Amino acid sequence: MAADMLRTLTGSSTSAETEYLERLGYDVLRFWNDEVSDNIDSVFDRITEFL
């Protein structure tokens, strides 16, 4: 089973960006910057649940 993951860390994102990536076949998980820096365990949990 092959898996592709697209990872981006940006200060902001738009629904247009999400829609574009989804049209390309990517699933999109979004996290706020402070969520990544302050609660990384929750971020890892959501990624693990997704996978």
N, C-alpha and C positions, 0 to 999 in steps of 0.2 A: 504494500500500500504506500503510495507516494503522497506526501503532504507538502503544500506550499504555504509559506507564511510571509506576509508582507508586513514589515514593521516600520512604523514611522513615529517619530516623536516630534510633535510640533507644538507651538504655543497656542495654536487655535486650529479649528477645522470647520469646514462648512458642510452643509447638507449636500451641496453640489459635489464636493470632493468625495463624500461617502457614496453618493449615487453613482459617480463615475467608476469608483473602484468596484462597486457591486456589479455594475454592468460588465466589467472585465472578468467577473467570476470570483472575485475575492469576497470573503466574509470580513466584516469590519467590526472590530472591538475598539471602542473609544474610551480613553481614560484621561481625566484631568491631570495636569502636571503635578498639582499638589497631592493628588491621590497616589501617584507614582512615588513621590518623594516622602510622603507621610504615612502611607499605608500599603507598602509594596506587597505584603502578604496577601492582602485582599485582591490586588491586581493579579498575582500569581494564581490565586484560587480561581478567579474568573477565567483566566487563560486555560488552566487545567480542565475546568468544567467544560469549556468549549471544545477542547481537543478530545 
